[in-house]
Amino acid sequence: MAFLPGLGYAIAMLSVLIETRNNDEALARTLSSLVSAAVSGMVREVIVCDRAVSRETHAIADQTGCVYLTDGGIGAGVRQAKADWLLLLEPGARLVDGWSEAVEHYVATMAMPARFTPSRADRRPWFVGMFRSSRALREGLLIRKAQALPLSRHAADAEAVARGLAGRRLAAEIRVADAG
């Protein structure tokens, strides 16, 4: 948390981690939903992990001021993150307006991991979930760095870090990334 002189309150600072899987267009969509929180100082850094080493992904990361990692995967990203709270997102996921206020409140009052609520357009009928496996990062993951470090040490990818984690539901919506 950073105290802002004259404003009298602290702003939670996040490191956002996105494992791109060589999906440049989806990365750009996700980054666009983070702009307002970056301008306000809430998003301290965005770390793009790209084992595919795509020139296009590197260019997008460079032009938008992201940290670009090609070695070490999500574990390296978690270790390098500067903030106490991490936000793991799939490329293509877009956070809906008002998300930063919900996250701000959550990190000030809670300690356990949390996930966003899928937007109404992305909610599945209950019976679909019975027959289709869900991606662990479908709804993003907000987690303390101290909790993510041991999970990421031997994780093959960000999905493995998020898989099986219980967490609370944030009072903020996410447009989930396209399946694929």
C-alpha positions as CSV (number, residue, x, y, z in Angstrom):
1,M,0.0,0.0,0.0
2,A,1.2,3.4,-0.9
3,F,0.2,6.5,1.2
4,L,-0.7,9.5,-1.0
5,P,0.2,12.8,0.7
6,G,-2.8,15.1,0.9
7,L,-5.3,12.5,0.0
8,G,-5.3,10.7,3.4
9,Y,-5.6,7.1,2.2
10,A,-3.5,4.4,0.9
11,I,-3.8,2.8,-2.6
12,A,-3.1,-0.9,-2.9
13,M,-0.4,-1.6,-5.4
14,L,-0.6,-4.6,-7.7
15,S,1.7,-6.5,-10.0
16,V,-0.2,-7.9,-12.9
17,L,1.1,-11.1,-14.5
18,I,-0.1,-12.3,-17.9
19,E,1.2,-15.5,-19.5
20,T,0.6,-14.7,-23.2
21,R,0.9,-18.1,-24.9
22,N,1.8,-16.1,-28.1
23,N,-1.5,-14.4,-28.3
24,D,-0.7,-10.7,-29.2
25,E,-4.3,-9.5,-29.9
26,A,-5.6,-11.0,-26.7
27,L,-2.8,-9.4,-24.7
28,A,-3.6,-6.0,-26.1
29,R,-7.3,-6.4,-25.1
30,T,-6.3,-7.3,-21.5
31,L,-3.8,-4.4,-21.2
32,S,-6.4,-1.9,-22.3
33,S,-8.6,-2.8,-19.3
34,L,-5.7,-2.0,-17.0
35,V,-5.0,1.5,-18.2
36,S,-7.1,3.5,-15.7
37,A,-5.6,1.5,-12.7
38,A,-2.1,2.1,-14.1
39,V,-2.7,5.8,-14.4
40,S,-4.1,6.0,-10.8
41,G,-1.0,4.2,-9.5
42,M,-2.7,1.0,-8.4
43,V,-1.1,-1.2,-11.1
44,R,2.6,-0.9,-10.2
45,E,3.8,-3.1,-13.1
46,V,2.6,-5.6,-15.7
47,I,4.8,-8.6,-16.2
48,V,4.3,-10.4,-19.5
49,C,5.6,-14.0,-19.5
50,D,6.1,-15.4,-23.0
51,R,8.0,-18.6,-23.5
52,A,7.2,-18.6,-27.2
53,V,9.4,-15.5,-27.7
54,S,7.2,-13.6,-30.1
55,R,8.4,-10.4,-31.7
56,E,4.9,-9.0,-31.7
57,T,4.3,-9.8,-28.1
58,H,7.7,-8.3,-27.2
59,A,6.8,-5.1,-29.2
60,I,3.4,-4.8,-27.4
61,A,5.0,-5.3,-24.0
62,D,7.8,-2.8,-24.8
63,Q,5.4,-0.1,-26.2
64,T,3.1,-0.3,-23.2
65,G,5.9,-0.3,-20.6
66,C,5.5,-3.9,-19.5
67,V,8.2,-6.1,-18.2
68,Y,8.8,-8.9,-20.7
69,L,10.2,-12.2,-19.6
70,T,11.0,-15.1,-21.9
71,D,12.8,-17.4,-19.4
72,G,11.6,-19.0,-16.2
73,G,7.8,-18.7,-16.9
74,I,5.3,-17.7,-14.3
75,G,7.7,-18.6,-11.5
76,A,10.2,-16.0,-12.7
77,G,7.4,-13.4,-13.0
78,V,6.2,-14.1,-9.4
79,R,9.7,-13.8,-8.1
80,Q,10.3,-10.5,-10.0
81,A,7.0,-8.9,-9.0
82,K,7.5,-5.8,-6.8
83,A,4.0,-5.5,-5.2
84,D,2.7,-7.5,-2.3
85,W,-0.5,-8.5,-4.2
86,L,-0.5,-10.2,-7.6
87,L,-3.2,-10.3,-10.2
88,L,-2.9,-13.2,-12.6
89,L,-4.9,-12.9,-15.8
90,E,-5.4,-14.8,-19.0
91,P,-4.6,-12.9,-22.2
92,G,-7.9,-11.7,-23.6
93,A,-9.6,-11.3,-20.2
94,R,-10.9,-7.8,-19.7
95,L,-11.8,-6.3,-16.3
96,V,-15.1,-4.4,-16.2
97,D,-15.2,-0.7,-15.1
98,G,-15.1,-0.4,-11.3
99,W,-12.8,-3.3,-10.7
100,S,-10.0,-1.3,-9.1
101,E,-12.3,0.0,-6.3
102,A,-13.4,-3.6,-5.5
103,V,-9.8,-4.8,-5.5
104,E,-8.7,-1.8,-3.4
105,H,-11.3,-2.6,-0.7
106,Y,-10.5,-6.4,-0.8
107,V,-6.7,-6.1,-0.3
108,A,-7.3,-3.6,2.6
109,T,-9.5,-6.1,4.4
110,M,-8.7,-9.6,3.3
111,A,-5.7,-11.9,3.1
112,M,-6.9,-14.9,1.1
113,P,-6.9,-15.3,-2.7
114,A,-9.9,-14.0,-4.7
115,R,-11.4,-14.3,-8.2
116,F,-13.6,-11.9,-10.2
117,T,-17.2,-12.6,-11.0
118,P,-17.8,-13.4,-14.6
119,S,-19.9,-10.7,-16.4
120,R,-23.5,-11.6,-17.1
121,A,-22.6,-12.2,-20.8
122,D,-20.0,-14.8,-19.8
123,R,-21.9,-16.8,-17.1
124,R,-22.5,-20.4,-18.1
125,P,-25.7,-22.3,-17.3
126,W,-25.0,-24.6,-14.4
127,F,-25.3,-27.8,-16.5
128,V,-22.5,-26.7,-18.9
129,G,-20.1,-26.7,-16.0
130,M,-20.9,-30.3,-15.3
131,F,-19.6,-31.4,-18.8
132,R,-16.8,-29.0,-19.5
133,S,-13.7,-28.4,-17.4
134,S,-13.1,-24.8,-16.4
135,R,-9.8,-23.0,-16.7
136,A,-8.4,-22.1,-13.3
137,L,-7.6,-18.6,-14.5
138,R,-10.9,-18.1,-16.3
139,E,-11.9,-15.5,-13.6
140,G,-8.5,-14.2,-12.9
141,L,-6.7,-14.7,-9.6
142,L,-5.8,-12.0,-7.0
143,I,-3.3,-13.5,-4.6
144,R,-0.6,-12.3,-2.1
145,K,2.9,-12.7,-3.5
146,A,3.9,-14.6,-0.3
147,Q,1.2,-17.2,-1.1
148,A,2.0,-17.4,-4.8
149,L,5.8,-17.9,-4.4
150,P,5.7,-21.5,-3.1
151,L,2.9,-22.4,-5.6
152,S,4.9,-21.0,-8.5
153,R,8.2,-22.7,-7.7
154,H,7.4,-25.9,-9.6
155,A,4.4,-24.8,-11.6
156,A,4.6,-25.4,-15.3
157,D,2.4,-22.3,-16.0
158,A,0.1,-19.8,-14.5
159,E,-2.9,-22.2,-14.8
160,A,-1.0,-24.6,-12.4
161,V,-0.5,-21.8,-9.8
162,A,-4.3,-21.1,-9.8
163,R,-5.6,-24.6,-10.0
164,G,-7.3,-25.9,-6.9
165,L,-7.0,-22.6,-4.9
166,A,-10.1,-21.7,-2.8
167,G,-10.8,-18.1,-2.7
168,R,-13.4,-15.4,-2.2
169,R,-15.5,-13.8,-4.9
170,L,-14.7,-10.1,-5.7
171,A,-17.5,-7.6,-6.1
172,A,-16.2,-6.8,-9.6
173,E,-16.7,-8.4,-13.0
174,I,-14.4,-9.8,-15.6
175,R,-15.1,-10.5,-19.3
176,V,-13.4,-13.9,-19.6
177,A,-11.0,-14.7,-22.3
178,D,-12.2,-16.7,-25.3
179,A,-11.8,-20.4,-24.8
180,G,-9.2,-21.8,-27.0
